[in-house]
């Protein structure tokens, strides 16, 4: 079981998300709704980076180990036009591994569970659409419990569920 977060704030955002879902090596997947959220920006970011994101989560299964999945994700991001615009910069597609089975790992290139997921409403809200009762493998509480404990939830707009194909 794998849970991935997808985001896009450049170009045809919905089409970017759908294309990523088609290209990712995930099977028996379920898609969350798509949510529009403000961009998360570092201090001093250029004003042109401030473009709203569309975010969603997919839950499914994969036959690759985590590092192999990450390699595929990087290839999909590159194929869909992602370049290195810096941390949190605008991008046509961003895909993050949130959870991978009950795995907890940290390497130079990959941390599972995603180290910031429990702080991000734009990840937790769509994740709760498809896997609310899944436990965070480090915090040992469900995603819905983490979301319900957040003081502010700033998800702006809920779109219809995507066809994703």
N, C-alpha and C positions, 0 to 999 in steps of 0.2 A: 504494500500500500504506500502510495506517495501522495503528498499534497503540495501543489505548486501554486505560487502567486504570480499573476501576470499583470503587467501595467503598460500603458501606452499614453504618450502625450504629444506625439508628433505624427502628422499625416492623417490618414484615415484610421482613426483609433480603433473603431469596432472591427474593421477589416484586418488590422494588424493583430488584434487579439484572436480572431477566428483563424487566421493563417497560422499563428503560433500553435494553436490547439491541434490543427491538422498536421503540422510538421513534427510535433513532439512525439516521442516513442511511448506514449501512454495508451493503454487499452482498458476497456470497461470503465470509461471515465464518466464523471458527472461534473457539470459546470454550474457555478454559482450564477446569480444575477451579475450584471455589470453595474458598477457604481462609479459615479463621477466624484472626484475629490480634488482638493487643492494640492498643488505641488508641495512636496516636502523639500525645503531648500536649506543649504548650509549658509551660515553667515557670510555676507559679502558676495553672494551669488549674483550674476548679472540679471538685470530685470527681465531680459528676454527669456530666461529660464522659467519664469513664472507662468506656466501654462497648465491648465487642469489635466489631471490624469483620468483615464478610465482604468479601473481595476477589477479583477475577477480572480477566482480560485478554481482550480480543477483538482479533482480527487480521482485517483485511479490506480492502475497497477503498471509495473514496469519490469522488464527482465534484465535490466542493467544494474550493476553496482552503483552506488552513489557517485563515484568519480566518473564513471562512464556516462551516467545521466547528465552530470554537469558539463561534460564535453559536448554532448548532443545539444544541450541548452545553448551553449556558447555558439555552436554552429547555426542553430535556428536564429538566434539573435543577429548574428552576422548576416545571414541570408536575408533577413527582413530589414536590413539597413542600419543596424546599430553600429555606432562608432564610439570611440572613447571621448565623451564630452565631460569627463570628470565625475566625481562623486555626486550623485543625485541630479545630473544634468539631463536635459531633454533627450528623449529617445523614442523611436518608433515602437520598440518592444523591450521589456525587461521581464525576465523570468527568474524567480527565486525558488529554491527548494525549501519548503517550510518544514515538512516532516517526511521521514522515510521509515516506514514500519515503526518499530519501537526503538530505533537507533538513536544514540547520542554520540556524536563524534566531533572532533575539531582537528583540522589540518591547516596547512598554509593557504589552501584554496577553498575550503568548504567547512562550514559549521552547521551541524544538524542537531537539534532544531535550529532554525534561523534565529540568530542571536537577538534580533529586534522585533520578532513577530508579536510577542506578548505586549508590546507597547504601541502597536500600530492598528488603529481602528480600520484603516483601509485594507488591511489584511484580515483582521479578525471578523469583521462583518460578513464579507463574502465567504470566508472559511466556515462560518456558522451556518451558511445556507446549505452546505454539502456535508459537513462533518462536525457538527456542533458538539457532539459527545465524545469526540476523540480526545485523548489526554495529551497534554504537552509532555514530552518525554523527560524533561528536566524538572518542571514545576509540579508535575504529577497531579494536575487538575485539568478539567475539560476546557476546551476552547470557549464554550459558552460561559463558563464560570469566569474565565479571564476577561471576556468581553463585558459581562455584567458588572465587573468590579471597576471598569474604567470610569473615570470621573466625567470625561467629555468624549462624545462620539461625534465626529465632524464629517461624516459621510454626507455628501451634498445631494446626490440624485441617484435614484435606483432606476435602471433601465429594465426593459423586459428581459426575461431569460434569453441568452443567446442560443441560436441554433447550433453554433460552433462547428458547422460543417459547410 
